[in-house]
Every structure is written in structure tokens, then in C-alpha cells.
């Protein structure tokens, strides 16, 4: 385990107590959380919906899903205007998507801002409009604005994965896709299966999206 990965695990486990509150069926607001049982390979990715499903009776007698842990839109200042990498981790209780930032550009366009919100189909690439077959029952989008997409010598700043699929059926995360990388904006779709509680936090130079196992999972 690398120093960066170890730091992410320690930082994320520090908010596990909050994760329990976030996934309380009586709570409608997600709070920081962490989980998953083992570290996934970079070529595998999780997916799931933007809310938690619990069972409620329906006329046919078959349990039907209802929202127990709805995704709360979040916005905040980023560590810098340069996203350089992305990592997916499976921790006890949650799947983690960590976005790594490097020192900012010499002449930033303005304060870089990140947001998390529910994503709804159709899922498409930002520039081309081509369809994206996003895996997972639910989806969120993480968007970074005010970004420097090239370094000072004209090279691409982001060198991480454009797409990661998670194939372990016991985990909530299913799919991570970079859908937009243009005009100072970078956007990622995250697809996952519920129930799960989703939160976004900042840990040093990393932005952490936690998809915590929800009630009944």
C-alpha cells in the first residue's frame, strides 16, 4: 500500500462514525462516511444510485424501494485548479473515489469550485453529446469548475483513468466515467447500486466521494 493510499484510508476511516448517522433511515441528509472490504484494481469500478433504497409494501406484496438516504447537493472550494489523478478504493463500510490535486497553476482563472449532485439520464459526453452507458441503479455527478486543463508547458494536467468499472457485486460502486473535460470544467459520473449514502469531503489535497453501505446492505 502506497503512502498516498494509506493516507486516504486513514483519513476516510476517521469519518466512519459520521457514516453511521448518514445511513440512518430516519435521516435525509448524507454526512461524510467511509467503507469497503478490500482495495479494488484501477481497472475495476463501482456503481449505484444517488439515494438509499429501503423496502416498503406494494399492492403485489413485492417489496418496493423508497428513498432513505437522499443525496444532498454539495458545493465547495477545491484544493487547487489542477486535478491530476483519481483512485477507487474499497474500505470497510464504503467505496471511495478519491480525486487527487497538485499545486495550482501560476495564473488561475479564479477560485476552483467542486460540486456533487444527483445525475439523471440520458448520460452523455459533455462536448460530443454521445451517449454513455452508465452502469448502476443510481447516479451522481461530480463537477470541478475553474480548472487548468494543461500545465505550464502545454501538457494535459489530468493523467488518471477516464473510466473505471467495479465488478464486485457485494460493493455499491459500479462505474466511474469522465464525461466532460473542456473549457475549464471536468465532470465525472459515478454509478452505484443502493442502498447507499453518498457524501463529498475534502482531505488535504484530495476530494473524497464516499459511497457508504446503506441500511439492509
Secondary structure, DSSP 4 states (H G I P E B T S, - for coil): --HHHHHHHHHHHTTHHHHHHHT-TT--S-------SSPPPTT----B-SS-EEEE--TTSS-EEEESSPPPPEEEE-S-S-EEEEEEEEETTEEEEEEEE-SPPTT-SS--EEEEEE--SSPB-TTT--B----SSEEEEEEEES---B-TTS-BS--S-SEEE---TTSSEEEEEEEEEETTEEEEEEEE-SSEEEEEEEETTEEEEEEEE-TT-
